[in-house]
Amino acid sequence: METNPPTLELMSPIHSFPNRFLSSDCHNDEELNVQASGYTYMEVDGSRSSVVPLRSPDFLISNNFMNSGFHTDEVMVNDQASQDSGYANMPGAGSGSPQGPSVFSKSSRTHLDGPAHPHFVFDTPQGTRYWIPNVADKFIPVCGKSYPTFDVVVSMYELYAFEAVFSVKKGQTKVWNGIPTHKYLRCSKYGKPQSKRTFDTLDESSVRPRRTNFTWCDCKASILVSILNDTYIVLSFNDIHNHELVENYNRDLSKISRKLSFSTKQFIHNMSLNRIGPMRAYRCLVALKGGHHNVDGTPVDFKNFSHQLRIFIGERDTQVFLERLRERFDNLPNFYFDYTVSNGKLSSVFWADEISKLNYKAFGDVLAFDATYSTNRYKMVFVPFTGVDHHFQCVTFGAGLISTESIESYVWLLKAFLKAHGTQPTLVLSDQDPSMLQAVPMVFTESRHRLCMWHIMKKLPSKISADLLDNTNVRSCIHRLVWNVYIKPETFESRWNDLLETFGLQDHTWLNDMYNIKHLWVPAYFRELPMCCLMKTTSRCESSNAAFKVNSTSANTLVQFMMCFENRVVSQCYRQRVSEYKTSSTVFKGNTDLAIEQHAFAIYTNAVFAQVQKEIIKGKFLCYITNQTESSNTTLLIDVTHLDKRNNITNVYQVTYNTVDHSASCSCRNFTRIGYLCRHVFCVYRLKNIAKIPPQYINDRWCRDALPKEVFSLSSRYGVNPHAPSVMRNEILDLVTECVDVARTDEDLLSKLVAQLRDFKINVLSKQPLGTIQNETKECEMEELVGQPINIPVEVANPDVVRNKGCGTHTRISGPGEKAKAKPAKRPKQLRLCKRCGLYVDDHDSRNCIKVAAMKATKAAAEQQRQTAPGPSTSD
């Protein structure tokens, strides 16, 4: 601290300090009427020169006006405002004034440099301390300058407040004959401090004050705006604060800097759609922006926004979810959805888009579906329908949500699926759920239903005694038998009976039950069915379900869950597009000199060709013909011996070859099981010099052109926003990133870029208020994030939270020590003030006051009705 000598200008009457320090902290006239030389000036870090900041006459502010006791929502008459302001006849007050009141007489700062010190500190002789921001001249409000709208004034003052590091709030409006004449913009700490609440320290249930870091101190820093003929003129400007201002290194922690921008909110929302919570999202943004000081808000602000978004959706969740589906039905071609309502609440819903329909048309011969849980806050069961594409990747044919896993729910869901796609699959795969077991044959009458083999075989250790499993090879014998895809049903039955007799399991209940439904899960009973070995278990479904749960959480609303689902579908389509690109850009590199290998490369995708190529190579090096006979003039029966890697004979297969159309069928039935030829047929084709695969053995589902190219267009992707503002925002980010990458090592070029961006930012912020517009458009921002307008009538209510078999108990198993230990009595909840009803309560707050009151009223009415209702009559 140092005492600066008074200057002649400071000691002049017009700059006397009684007109400057008009804070409520100055309580006596003696302190206000002392000479300027009695004040102590102190810069923040003690390194400032002895130049004393000078003030313009425009800074004179009336004591009566500044100390008026009006609150934010109060008004005063125009005469009092004019008299107190002292600006009724202010000379030179006009629009476009070239020079306004400077905070400092001289400044060595450039337009781009920040202030050397964030603020100055003044001490009065009585010990009162005041703070004045040290802000560049171009940000300081100009007294007498006019503005077209009040929003522009707010923007100007908020830009100044942002540089000075304090927050702004709208003050009182002064009215004359019902017409506003003056408006205040004040420091956010303006207002009388709240009186301390009293409580009994011995009574734990008494009301205790809530801890807070924000207090009002009746700060008088403000600007006064006069309204004249729809023009807003700055009458007065007071930049003296009676509270400590924020240091530069703590700027990111100030209230005005903690306001989350829309881009930050969008980042939090997008992270949540990928199951990245607000805390991890904050850490990711800190890493991306290079430090905590470059991030808007704190981790608490991130968590609060995530919570506020769910509250904002609230009771309109189901309606917004259905409106989103309805919008896609109206705007997207071939989009289908259907839903059912029970007691005014959503019960079931199913949807499928055009991409799902095209995938089903190409790969819908084998369908698998399984239920998964914990994907939404209502615990509705999520049921995706999954298949396998021509890259051996999972694709989704549609999805549904059901409240209960009943037969009726699954029947409705399967009928909705059939109505959307029009045709039934060849094979339907599911687990042993009893509702699915009965619903599938009721709807898919032309399809074969198959149970998951893995779900059945995993029960083997719990069904057979451990002594038998550990001391014998019964486990391996059962596995070798049931997983054999080459044997016929008769062979399976005879071997099964021999196995039970060998190990003495003829009377085993579970094995006999599984044998009775052998036609639903044993591969031998599906050997005649095309593509029967594409999926023998629901592992594809479980993989797909796990992928969906990577994005969604049990806390998500239906709207958020739908966005998570779309994100996962976009990722699925992206992987499919990457595989398509690799297939189209890969150059053939053969491992044999056979022409049929190059033909296979030309018609199949990379993933399928890799499997076919193995068959061609093994047909050349590990197979040979041992016998050939003629069954007719055009048909040959050829025996092909199959060797293993050690050149040991493993089996002999018979190939029936037609010399006219070059058709061939093998006893291994590989083409029927999986859709492409086996090594035994390729061995025959090699000896017969067949250069191309016959057309009848080219399965369309494995070809390169199985899907139309428009599937991968931008218009078919969920994650792409086609609206012009979104496209331009992304382009701006790309352009700025490219410029920064180019100039990352050129300091001069970077400084020019920063200067241009700062000037552009000032021009933009001068037209858009920082805080008020954010508050006014908060609902618009939420609607943009959700993708649907919120103010729509609610026709379908949110579903009740249901309990299904996959919900779990959510309780931790307690040990004996925990059970023996007596639990302490719960501390009563702390009472909090509800600002809506004005009561200190512990069961609600201002956000849910109306809802809780309605629930209490309904409960009280029901209880009263129950008490007044006559009891059942008794007869002698």
ZAMARGU-4260 file (C-alpha; in steps of 0.2 Angstrom, whole numbers, plus 5000, padded with zeros to 4 digits):
<rodrens>
0) 5000/5000/5000 | 5006/5018/4996 | 4999/5035/4998 | 4998/5045/4982 | 5000/5064/4983
5) 4985/5074/4978 | 4985/5083/4962 | 4977/5100/4958 | 4964/5092/4947 | 4959/5080/4961
10) 4958/5094/4974 | 4946/5104/4962 | 4928/5105/4968 | 4921/5096/4953 | 4931/5081/4957
15) 4928/5081/4975 | 4926/5063/4982 | 4909/5066/4991 | 4901/5065/4974 | 4911/5049/4970
20) 4910/5037/4985 | 4891/5036/4987 | 4891/5018/4994 | 4880/5013/5008 | 4895/5009/5018
25) 4898/5028/5020 | 4887/5032/5034 | 4892/5050/5040 | 4895/5066/5032 | 4912/5069/5040
30) 4919/5055/5029 | 4911/5061/5014 | 4917/5079/5016 | 4936/5076/5019 | 4949/5082/5007
35) 4955/5071/4993 | 4972/5071/5000 | 4966/5061/5015 | 4962/5046/5004 | 4974/5032/5002
40) 4977/5024/4984 | 4983/5006/4983 | 4986/4996/4967 | 4983/4977/4967 | 5001/4971/4967
45) 5010/4987/4974 | 5019/4990/4957 | 5009/5003/4949 | 5015/5021/4946 | 5010/5036/4957
50) 4998/5042/4943 | 4981/5045/4951 | 4966/5040/4940 | 4956/5055/4935 | 4938/5056/4933
55) 4927/5066/4921 | 4913/5078/4927 | 4901/5066/4919 | 4904/5054/4934 | 4895/5065/4946
60) 4881/5056/4954 | 4868/5062/4966 | 4867/5055/4983 | 4848/5055/4983 | 4847/5046/4967
65) 4860/5033/4971 | 4854/5029/4988 | 4836/5027/4983 | 4829/5012/4991 | 4820/5005/4976
70) 4821/4986/4973 | 4822/4977/4957 | 4803/4977/4954 | 4799/4994/4960 | 4796/5010/4950
75) 4797/5029/4954 | 4790/5044/4946 | 4798/5053/4932 | 4801/5070/4941 | 4811/5061/4955
80) 4821/5052/4942 | 4825/5068/4933 | 4829/5078/4948 | 4840/5065/4956 | 4849/5061/4940
85) 4855/5078/4937 | 4856/5075/4918 | 4840/5084/4912 | 4850/5097/4904 | 4866/5088/4901
90) 4877/5096/4887 | 4884/5085/4873 | 4873/5070/4877 | 4870/5063/4860 | 4872/5048/4849
95) 4889/5043/4843 | 4899/5054/4855 | 4917/5051/4850 | 4925/5052/4867 | 4917/5046/4883
100) 4922/5047/4901 | 4939/5038/4903 | 4943/5028/4918 | 4961/5034/4917 | 4968/5050/4910
105) 4982/5041/4901 | 4984/5023/4896 | 4999/5014/4890 | 4989/4999/4884 | 4985/4995/4866
110) 4968/4989/4860 | 4972/4971/4862 | 4982/4971/4878 | 4973/4968/4894 | 4975/4980/4909
115) 4991/4980/4918 | 4981/4978/4934 | 4964/4971/4936 | 4958/4985/4948 | 4963/4999/4960
120) 4959/5000/4978 | 4954/5016/4988 | 4954/5017/5007 | 4945/5032/5015 | 4951/5039/5031
125) 4938/5030/5041 | 4944/5013/5034 | 4931/5010/5021 | 4938/5002/5005 | 4932/5003/4987
130) 4937/4995/4971 | 4938/5002/4954 | 4940/4991/4939 | 4955/4994/4927 | 4947/4991/4910
135) 4952/4997/4893 | 4944/5013/4887 | 4935/5005/4873 | 4924/4994/4885 | 4919/5008/4897
140) 4901/5015/4895 | 4900/5032/4888 | 4889/5044/4897 | 4877/5053/4885 | 4878/5040/4871
145) 4862/5034/4864 | 4857/5016/4859 | 4843/5010/4849 | 4837/4996/4860 | 4839/4991/4878
150) 4847/4974/4873 | 4861/4984/4865 | 4864/4993/4882 | 4864/4977/4891 | 4876/4970/4879
155) 4887/4985/4881 | 4887/4985/4900 | 4889/4966/4901 | 4904/4967/4889 | 4912/4980/4901
160) 4907/4969/4916 | 4915/4954/4908 | 4931/4964/4906 | 4930/4970/4924 | 4925/4953/4931
165) 4909/4956/4939 | 4891/4950/4936 | 4876/4961/4930 | 4858/4961/4934 | 4844/4972/4929
170) 4839/4985/4942 | 4823/4994/4945 | 4813/5003/4931 | 4806/5020/4934 | 4789/5024/4927
175) 4779/5040/4924 | 4761/5038/4920 | 4763/5020/4916 | 4777/5023/4903 | 4795/5018/4908
180) 4807/5032/4908 | 4823/5026/4917 | 4831/5009/4919 | 4845/5003/4930 | 4859/4990/4926
185) 4868/4985/4942 | 4881/4975/4949 | 4874/4958/4954 | 4879/4961/4973 | 4867/4976/4974
190) 4854/4974/4987 | 4852/4974/5006 | 4861/4959/5014 | 4849/4946/5021 | 4847/4946/5039
195) 4854/4931/5048 | 4842/4918/5054 | 4841/4913/5072 | 4840/4895/5077 | 4843/4884/5093
200) 4859/4876/5093 | 4853/4862/5104 | 4838/4858/5093 | 4844/4847/5078 | 4828/4849/5070
205) 4828/4868/5070 | 4831/4878/5054 | 4849/4881/5050 | 4855/4893/5037 | 4862/4886/5021
210) 4880/4889/5017 | 4883/4900/5002 | 4897/4909/4994 | 4887/4923/4987 | 4881/4937/4997
215) 4873/4954/4994 | 4883/4969/5000 | 4872/4984/4992 | 4885/4988/4979 | 4881/5004/4970
220) 4891/5001/4954 | 4878/5003/4940 | 4873/5013/4925 | 4857/5023/4923 | 4848/5024/4906
225) 4835/5036/4901 | 4821/5031/4889 | 4817/5045/4877 | 4807/5042/4860 | 4812/5024/4860
230) 4830/5029/4862 | 4841/5024/4877 | 4853/5036/4883 | 4866/5032/4896 | 4864/5046/4910
235) 4876/5041/4923 | 4889/5028/4926 | 4896/5022/4943 | 4911/5010/4943 | 4915/5010/4961
240) 4912/4994/4970 | 4912/4991/4989 | 4917/4973/4987 | 4933/4965/4981 | 4934/4961/4963
245) 4940/4945/4956 | 4958/4943/4951 | 4964/4939/4934 | 4969/4922/4938 | 4952/4918/4946
250) 4942/4925/4931 | 4936/4908/4926 | 4928/4906/4944 | 4918/4922/4943 | 4899/4921/4941
255) 4899/4929/4924 | 4913/4917/4918 | 4904/4902/4925 | 4889/4904/4913 | 4889/4889/4901
260) 4889/4894/4883 | 4878/4884/4871 | 4893/4875/4864 | 4898/4869/4881 | 4880/4864/4884
265) 4880/4855/4868 | 4896/4846/4872 | 4889/4840/4889 | 4874/4834/4880 | 4883/4825/4866
270) 4895/4817/4879 | 4880/4811/4889 | 4874/4802/4873 | 4890/4792/4873 | 4888/4788/4892
275) 4901/4800/4897 | 4895/4809/4912 | 4897/4828/4917 | 4913/4825/4927 | 4921/4816/4913
280) 4915/4828/4900 | 4923/4842/4911 | 4939/4833/4911 | 4938/4830/4892 | 4935/4848/4889
285) 4949/4854/4900 | 4961/4842/4891 | 4954/4849/4874 | 4955/4867/4878 | 4972/4866/4887
290) 4967/4870/4905 | 4954/4874/4918 | 4955/4892/4915 | 4949/4890/4897 | 4933/4881/4901
295) 4916/4889/4905 | 4910/4883/4922 | 4915/4871/4935 | 4912/4853/4937 | 4897/4857/4948
300) 4890/4868/4934 | 4892/4853/4922 | 4882/4842/4934 | 4869/4855/4937 | 4866/4857/4918
305) 4864/4838/4915 | 4852/4838/4929 | 4842/4853/4923 | 4840/4845/4906 | 4832/4830/4913
310) 4821/4841/4924 | 4817/4852/4909 | 4810/4837/4899 | 4801/4831/4915 | 4783/4826/4913
315) 4783/4829/4894 | 4796/4816/4891 | 4784/4803/4882 | 4775/4816/4872 | 4792/4824/4866
320) 4798/4806/4862 | 4782/4802/4852 | 4783/4819/4843 | 4801/4815/4838 | 4795/4799/4830
325) 4781/4807/4822 | 4792/4820/4814 | 4803/4807/4807 | 4788/4798/4800 | 4783/4814/4791
330) 4800/4819/4785 | 4810/4803/4782 | 4804/4791/4768 | 4798/4773/4774 | 4800/4777/4792
335) 4788/4767/4802 | 4783/4768/4821 | 4768/4762/4831 | 4764/4762/4850 | 4751/4757/4862
340) 4744/4767/4877 | 4737/4760/4893 | 4728/4771/4905 | 4734/4786/4897 | 4752/4780/4898
345) 4764/4773/4886 | 4765/4754/4886 | 4774/4749/4870 | 4783/4757/4855 | 4791/4750/4840
350) 4801/4760/4826 | 4811/4756/4810 | 4818/4767/4798 | 4822/4766/4779 | 4840/4760/4783
355) 4833/4746/4794 | 4821/4741/4781 | 4834/4740/4767 | 4845/4730/4779 | 4831/4718/4782
360) 4827/4716/4764 | 4845/4711/4761 | 4850/4701/4776 | 4833/4697/4785 | 4834/4678/4781
365) 4840/4675/4799 | 4833/4686/4813 | 4838/4686/4832 | 4831/4697/4846 | 4834/4698/4864
370) 4828/4709/4878 | 4840/4720/4888 | 4837/4731/4903 | 4843/4747/4912 | 4842/4758/4897
375) 4830/4771/4903 | 4823/4778/4919 | 4806/4770/4917 | 4815/4752/4916 | 4806/4749/4900
380) 4813/4733/4892 | 4823/4737/4876 | 4821/4724/4862 | 4832/4727/4847 | 4830/4715/4832
385) 4847/4710/4825 | 4854/4702/4809 | 4871/4699/4801 | 4876/4709/4785 | 4888/4705/4771
390) 4903/4710/4781 | 4899/4698/4796 | 4894/4713/4806 | 4878/4716/4817 | 4864/4726/4809
395) 4848/4732/4817 | 4832/4729/4809 | 4821/4739/4821 | 4819/4741/4840 | 4805/4742/4853
400) 4802/4746/4871 | 4789/4736/4881 | 4783/4739/4899 | 4781/4721/4903 | 4788/4704/4896
405) 4772/4696/4894 | 4765/4686/4880 | 4754/4700/4874 | 4768/4712/4874 | 4779/4701/4863
410) 4765/4697/4852 | 4761/4715/4849 | 4780/4719/4846 | 4782/4705/4833 | 4766/4710/4824
415) 4773/4728/4823 | 4789/4721/4816 | 4780/4711/4803 | 4769/4726/4798 | 4784/4737/4796
420) 4794/4724/4785 | 4780/4714/4777 | 4789/4698/4776 | 4794/4684/4788 | 4812/4678/4791
425) 4817/4660/4788 | 4824/4658/4805 | 4821/4667/4821 | 4833/4665/4836 | 4829/4669/4854
430) 4833/4663/4871 | 4822/4652/4882 | 4811/4666/4889 | 4794/4658/4890 | 4784/4673/4883
435) 4795/4673/4868 | 4794/4654/4866 | 4775/4656/4864 | 4774/4673/4855 | 4786/4668/4840
440) 4775/4654/4833 | 4759/4664/4835 | 4766/4678/4824 | 4780/4671/4813 | 4770/4656/4807
445) 4781/4653/4791 | 4797/4654/4801 | 4807/4641/4811 | 4810/4646/4829 | 4827/4641/4836
450) 4833/4643/4854 | 4850/4649/4859 | 4862/4634/4862 | 4874/4644/4873 | 4860/4648/4885
455) 4856/4629/4886 | 4873/4623/4887 | 4879/4635/4900 | 4867/4627/4913 | 4875/4610/4911
460) 4887/4612/4926 | 4872/4617/4937 | 4861/4603/4931 | 4873/4588/4932 | 4883/4583/4948
465) 4900/4590/4950 | 4907/4573/4954 | 4901/4566/4937 | 4908/4582/4927 | 4925/4582/4936
470) 4929/4563/4935 | 4922/4559/4918 | 4922/4566/4901 | 4903/4568/4900 | 4904/4587/4897
475) 4915/4585/4882 | 4905/4571/4875 | 4889/4581/4876 | 4897/4596/4868 | 4904/4586/4854
480) 4887/4579/4850 | 4876/4594/4851 | 4887/4606/4842 | 4890/4594/4827 | 4883/4602/4812
485) 4886/4587/4800 | 4876/4573/4807 | 4858/4569/4803 | 4843/4569/4816 | 4843/4550/4817
490) 4862/4549/4821 | 4860/4562/4834 | 4846/4552/4843 | 4855/4536/4843 | 4871/4544/4849
495) 4861/4554/4863 | 4854/4538/4869 | 4871/4529/4869 | 4878/4544/4879 | 4865/4543/4892
500) 4867/4525/4894 | 4886/4526/4895 | 4885/4538/4910 | 4869/4532/4918 | 4859/4548/4915
505) 4843/4539/4907 | 4832/4546/4921 | 4840/4564/4922 | 4825/4576/4922 | 4834/4591/4914
510) 4842/4581/4900 | 4826/4573/4896 | 4817/4590/4895 | 4830/4596/4883 | 4829/4581/4873
515) 4810/4583/4871 | 4813/4601/4864 | 4828/4595/4853 | 4820/4601/4837 | 4821/4619/4844
520) 4840/4620/4847 | 4850/4605/4841 | 4859/4609/4824 | 4855/4592/4817 | 4837/4597/4815
525) 4840/4613/4806 | 4853/4606/4793 | 4840/4607/4778 | 4837/4625/4782 | 4846/4639/4772
530) 4858/4649/4782 | 4855/4638/4797 | 4873/4640/4804 | 4874/4659/4802 | 4868/4661/4820
535) 4867/4647/4833 | 4867/4658/4848 | 4861/4675/4853 | 4879/4681/4855 | 4876/4693/4841
540) 4861/4700/4850 | 4870/4702/4866 | 4884/4710/4857 | 4872/4722/4850 | 4863/4725/4866
545) 4880/4728/4875 | 4884/4741/4861 | 4868/4750/4864 | 4871/4750/4883 | 4888/4758/4880
550) 4878/4774/4875 | 4863/4774/4886 | 4861/4773/4905 | 4847/4769/4917 | 4845/4788/4921
555) 4841/4793/4903 | 4824/4799/4899 | 4815/4792/4883 | 4821/4807/4873 | 4839/4805/4878
560) 4838/4786/4876 | 4831/4788/4858 | 4846/4800/4854 | 4858/4787/4862 | 4850/4774/4851
565) 4852/4784/4835 | 4870/4787/4840 | 4873/4769/4841 | 4865/4766/4824 | 4876/4780/4816
570) 4891/4771/4823 | 4884/4754/4816 | 4882/4762/4799 | 4899/4770/4800 | 4907/4753/4802
575) 4897/4747/4788 | 4903/4761/4777 | 4921/4759/4782 | 4920/4740/4777 | 4912/4745/4760
580) 4926/4757/4757 | 4939/4744/4761 | 4930/4732/4750 | 4929/4744/4735 | 4947/4751/4737
585) 4956/4734/4740 | 4967/4727/4726 | 4966/4708/4722 | 4981/4698/4728 | 4979/4680/4726
590) 4987/4665/4735 | 4984/4653/4721 | 4985/4653/4702 | 4966/4649/4700 | 4955/4660/4691
595) 4941/4656/4702 | 4949/4665/4716 | 4950/4681/4707 | 4931/4679/4702 | 4927/4676/4720
600) 4936/4692/4725 | 4926/4702/4712 | 4909/4697/4718 | 4911/4695/4737 | 4915/4708/4750
605) 4932/4707/4759 | 4926/4698/4774 | 4917/4685/4764 | 4931/4683/4752 | 4943/4680/4766
610) 4932/4664/4771 | 4930/4659/4753 | 4948/4661/4749 | 4952/4649/4764 | 4941/4636/4756
615) 4949/4638/4739 | 4966/4636/4746 | 4962/4621/4757 | 4953/4614/4742 | 4969/4615/4732
620) 4981/4609/4745 | 4972/4599/4758 | 4959/4589/4747 | 4961/4576/4734 | 4949/4565/4724
625) 4949/4547/4728 | 4935/4540/4718 | 4924/4545/4703 | 4909/4536/4696 | 4895/4541/4684
630) 4877/4540/4690 | 4870/4546/4674 | 4876/4554/4657 | 4878/4571/4665 | 4881/4567/4683
635) 4897/4562/4692 | 4899/4556/4710 | 4916/4561/4716 | 4923/4556/4733 | 4934/4570/4740
640) 4946/4566/4754 | 4949/4579/4767 | 4966/4581/4776 | 4970/4591/4791 | 4986/4602/4793
645) 4997/4587/4797 | 4991/4578/4781 | 4980/4566/4791 | 4964/4560/4783 | 4949/4567/4793
650) 4934/4563/4783 | 4928/4558/4765 | 4914/4569/4757 | 4904/4565/4741 | 4902/4579/4728
655) 4888/4577/4715 | 4894/4586/4700 | 4884/4591/4684 | 4894/4592/4668 | 4881/4603/4659
660) 4878/4617/4671 | 4893/4614/4682 | 4882/4613/4697 | 4889/4604/4712 | 4882/4599/4729
665) 4893/4592/4744 | 4888/4580/4757 | 4895/4593/4770 | 4881/4605/4765 | 4892/4620/4768
670) 4882/4630/4755 | 4866/4627/4763 | 4872/4630/4780 | 4882/4646/4777 | 4879/4652/4759
675) 4895/4649/4750 | 4904/4634/4742 | 4915/4622/4752 | 4933/4617/4749 | 4927/4600/4742
680) 4918/4608/4728 | 4932/4620/4724 | 4943/4604/4723 | 4932/4597/4710 | 4931/4614/4701
685) 4950/4615/4700 | 4951/4598/4692 | 4937/4602/4680 | 4945/4619/4676 | 4930/4629/4681
690) 4936/4648/4681 | 4920/4656/4688 | 4908/4652/4702 | 4891/4647/4694 | 4878/4660/4696
695) 4866/4648/4706 | 4880/4647/4720 | 4882/4666/4722 | 4871/4671/4737 | 4865/4689/4735
700) 4867/4693/4753 | 4886/4691/4752 | 4889/4701/4737 | 4897/4718/4736 | 4881/4727/4730
705) 4869/4719/4742 | 4865/4736/4749 | 4861/4751/4738 | 4873/4766/4738 | 4861/4778/4745
710) 4861/4770/4762 | 4878/4778/4765 | 4873/4796/4759 | 4873/4811/4771 | 4854/4812/4771
715) 4853/4795/4778 | 4863/4798/4793 | 4855/4803/4810 | 4870/4812/4817 | 4871/4825/4803
720) 4861/4841/4805 | 4856/4847/4788 | 4850/4864/4794 | 4860/4879/4788 | 4865/4886/4805
725) 4872/4870/4811 | 4881/4867/4794 | 4889/4884/4795 | 4894/4882/4814 | 4903/4866/4809
730) 4912/4875/4795 | 4917/4890/4806 | 4925/4878/4818 | 4934/4869/4804 | 4940/4885/4796
735) 4947/4892/4813 | 4955/4875/4817 | 4963/4875/4800 | 4970/4892/4802 | 4977/4888/4819
740) 4985/4873/4813 | 4993/4882/4799 | 4999/4897/4810 | 5003/4886/4826 | 5022/4891/4825
745) 5020/4909/4818 | 5018/4921/4832 | 5015/4936/4821 | 5002/4927/4811 | 4993/4920/4827
750) 4993/4938/4835 | 4984/4945/4819 | 4972/4930/4820 | 4968/4934/4838 | 4966/4952/4835
755) 4954/4949/4821 | 4944/4937/4831 | 4943/4948/4846 | 4937/4963/4835 | 4924/4952/4828
760) 4919/4945/4845 | 4917/4963/4851 | 4906/4967/4836 | 4895/4952/4839 | 4893/4954/4858
765) 4889/4972/4855 | 4873/4966/4847 | 4869/4951/4858 | 4868/4953/4877 | 4878/4940/4886
770) 4867/4936/4900 | 4850/4942/4896 | 4849/4933/4880 | 4855/4917/4888 | 4841/4918/4901
775) 4828/4922/4888 | 4834/4908/4876 | 4837/4895/4889 | 4821/4886/4884 | 4826/4888/4865
780) 4843/4880/4869 | 4835/4866/4878 | 4823/4863/4864 | 4837/4864/4851 | 4847/4851/4861
785) 4832/4840/4863 | 4827/4842/4845 | 4808/4845/4848 | 4798/4860/4855 | 4793/4857/4873
790) 4778/4868/4875 | 4766/4855/4867 | 4751/4847/4875 | 4754/4831/4884 | 4742/4818/4877
795) 4752/4802/4882 | 4759/4802/4900 | 4776/4795/4905 | 4775/4776/4909 | 4776/4770/4927
800) 4793/4763/4933 | 4791/4744/4931 | 4800/4729/4939 | 4806/4716/4927 | 4817/4701/4929
805) 4832/4711/4923 | 4831/4725/4935 | 4840/4718/4949 | 4839/4721/4968 | 4851/4736/4968
810) 4856/4730/4986 | 4873/4725/4992 | 4875/4709/5001 | 4879/4713/5020 | 4891/4703/5030
815) 4888/4696/5047 | 4898/4710/5055 | 4887/4723/5047 | 4871/4714/5051 | 4876/4713/5070
820) 4881/4731/5071 | 4866/4742/5076 | 4862/4756/5063 | 4862/4773/5070 | 4846/4783/5070
825) 4844/4793/5054 | 4847/4812/5056 | 4831/4822/5052 | 4831/4831/5036 | 4836/4849/5036
830) 4822/4861/5033 | 4823/4872/5018 | 4813/4887/5012 | 4802/4884/4998 | 4801/4901/4989
835) 4784/4896/4980 | 4774/4892/4996 | 4785/4902/5008 | 4786/4887/5021 | 4801/4878/5028
840) 4799/4860/5023 | 4809/4845/5020 | 4799/4836/5006 | 4799/4848/4992 | 4806/4864/4985
845) 4800/4878/4973 | 4803/4866/4958 | 4791/4853/4963 | 4780/4862/4975 | 4764/4861/4964
850) 4767/4843/4960 | 4769/4838/4979 | 4754/4848/4984 | 4743/4840/4971 | 4749/4823/4977
855) 4746/4827/4995 | 4728/4834/4990 | 4724/4818/4980 | 4730/4807/4995 | 4720/4817/5007
860) 4705/4816/4997 | 4707/4797/4994 | 4710/4795/5013 | 4694/4805/5017 | 4684/4796/5005
865) 4690/4779/5012 | 4685/4785/5030 | 4668/4791/5024 | 4664/4776/5014 | 4652/4764/5022
870) 4659/4748/5027 | 4654/4731/5021 | 4637/4726/5028 | 4636/4710/5039 | 4621/4699/5040
875) 4616/4688/5055
</rodrens>
